[in-house]
Amino acid sequence: MPGDEVIRIMCPNLSCQRVLAVPSSARGKLVRCRGCGSNIRIPATRADGSSQGASQQAQAPQQQKPAA
């Protein structure tokens, strides 16, 4: 099921760098690292470019300059 998806994200604190597994329902929210207590914002969209917004931008026709 899509609701059971897990997001894996690394803590940005250089002294911690724990890999956190958070549910997909946490997208766009702040979570706290259990290792160091840092607050981490979970991205609202997928970083791999498979979100709808990124795919629509990729499909937009690109304008080419006429050859001189």
Buried (B, 14 or more C-beta within 10 A) or exposed (E): EEEEEEBEBEBEBEEBEEEBEBEEEBBEEEBEBEBBEBEBEBEEEBEEEEBEEBEEEEEEEEEEEEEE
